[in-house]
Amino acid sequence: MPGTFWIHPHYHGSTTLQVGGGTAAALIVNDPVGYLPSQIEDAEEYIMIIQHFDLEVIQGVADDSGDNMFSYTGNGDTDFLTNSGIVNPDITVESMEWIRARIIYAGWDAGALDMEMSLTSGSGTCEMILLAKDGIYISDFPRTITTGRIPPGGRADIMIRCNADDGSIFQIAGVGNMDMGRIVVSGTTTSTDFESWTPETPYYLADTRSETVGAGCSCETRVADCDCEGNCEAALASEARSVEVVERRRKRRQGGPGGPGGPGGPGGAGGGMAFCINGRPMEHDQEPINLQSFESTQERTLSGIGAHPYHQHTFPFQLISGVSGDDDATSYFRTGDWHDVYLNNQGGAGASLIMRFVPRKYTGKMMVHCHRLEHEDQGMMGVEYVHGGGCVCDSLFSDVVDNEVVGNDLHLFNITVASGEVTEEVTTVADVVVDDAAETTTVIDGTESVDDDDESASFDLKFGIFTLILAMVL
C-alpha cells in the first residue's frame, strides 16, 4: 500500500545512540495515479523528518555504552528539533492552499510529538486534516484535528490549509513546544473543502472488528518494568527454561557482567536491565513471547502504552477498544484506526488497549519493542513467532511447529505460474500480486499481464516510485 515510511539502524544495544545521533531516512511509496482525490493528488508535498537532538543525553548514552566516536562541540543549544536536517525552516504557502505534510517523527525518547500550530504574526487561522497514520490511510477522511499526537517512530500524513493575510506566520511546534518549522503565507489562491473519501485497502488491512479471534489467539502484551526485585525465576523462567539463562539475565539486571553483545549491548558496561515485555528482557536466545497461527485473527491486550510507545514490525494492528481520549470524529486516535506504533498518554501511564491483526504472507519472527529506544536497548524488546501450529500465549521454543516460509501472495489468488508471465483477474486496485521467484507481473483492476523483461512497468504498477530522502545529521 502506498504511504509514508522510514528506516533506521536497529543494532540491539546501540539503537538509541544511532537514531538519537541522527541516522534516519524517509521511505515514500508514491500513490498510483488516480488513486487519491484530485485535491490531495495535486497538493504540494512536504516531507518532514522530525528529529530530536538532546546532545547531552546522547553523550551520556555514548559514555555509558563505551562508545568513543560520538561527540559534539560548541556552546549553543543542545536540545532542539530539526525538520529534514534544518532547524525551524520556513514553508511558504499561499492563503487557502492545501499542502500535504508527510511527517515522520524519527523519535527515540519519551513522549509523543504533539504537533500544534499557532499564529505568531499577522492574522488568520490554519486547519489540519488527518489523512493517514503509519503509512495507512484512515477510513473516515476528512478528520479535523488540532494536535498531531504522533508517537516516537510514528508517521502522519496531514493536509494543512491556512486562511490568513499576506505575510502571516504560523509556528509549528512539537515535543515540549520546541520549534519545528514556520508556515509563511505569501499570496492567495482558492480551494474547496474536502469531501468524504474511503480508500481501497489491501486484503491484509481488512477490518478485524467483526472477525472471530482464532482459538487461543487472545494474549496479553505487557510493556513495563521487569518487576523482578532480584528474583526473576517467575518472570523469566518455567521448568523448560535453563537455570543458566535465567541466572545470566538476573546478573545483567542487577548490574553484573554484561555477557554477549559487548559494551554497547544489553546489560553491558554501566548497569543491568530494568525493562521487559511480559516480564522477559530481550536476549540472544529469546523465546517467542507468543506464538501466532498463520492467517488466524490475533488479539492482544496491550498494557503500559500510556508510558511506553509500543511498536510492532511486519504486521500493522487495528485499534479495537480501550482508546483513551475522546475517541471521536476529531481525535487523533480512534477505534478502527491502524497503527504500527502506539502511545497514548491520555489514559495515564497504566492505560491498556485491545488491538487485532492477522498474520498473512510471512511466517517466522515478528519483532515488538518499546520505541523509547533507551528502554529497548536495555531489554524492552521481544519476538512473537508465526508458525504452523496453533496460537500459544507466553510460549517457549518447544511449542513451535515448523512450517514452510511463505514468501508471496500467489496462494491467495489460485494463480498458475507460467514461465515469463502471469495472468489473473482481480477486482480492486488494492489486489497486488507479486511472484518473487519469477519476477513476473502485477495485476491491478482488470486482466493484465506484464512480461518479466518490462521491469519498469511492473515496478510502477506495484508501488509507484520509491522516493528515498536521507537525513544523516551527526
Beta strands, then each sheet from edge to edge (+ up, - down):
strand 1: 3-7
strand 2: 23-29
strand 3: 44-54
strand 4: 79-83
strand 5: 90-95
strand 6: 98-105
strand 7: 116-121
strand 8: 124-133
strand 9: 136-137
strand 10: 143-145
strand 11: 155-164
strand 12: 169-174
strand 13: 178-188
strand 14: 218-225
strand 15: 275-277
strand 16: 290-293
strand 17: 298-303
strand 18: 310-312
strand 19: 317-321
strand 20: 338-339
strand 21: 341-342
strand 22: 352-357
strand 23: 364-370
strand 24: 381-387
strand 25: 392-393
strand 26: 424-426
strand 27: 446-448
strand 28: 466-472
sheet 1: 1+ 2- 28+
sheet 2: 4+ 3- 6- 11+ 8- 9+
sheet 3: 4+ 3- 6- 11+ 8- 10+
sheet 4: 5+ 13+ 12- 7+
sheet 5: 15+ 14- 17- 22+ 19- 20+
sheet 6: 21+ 18- 23+ 24- 16- 25+
sheet 7: 26+ 27-
end
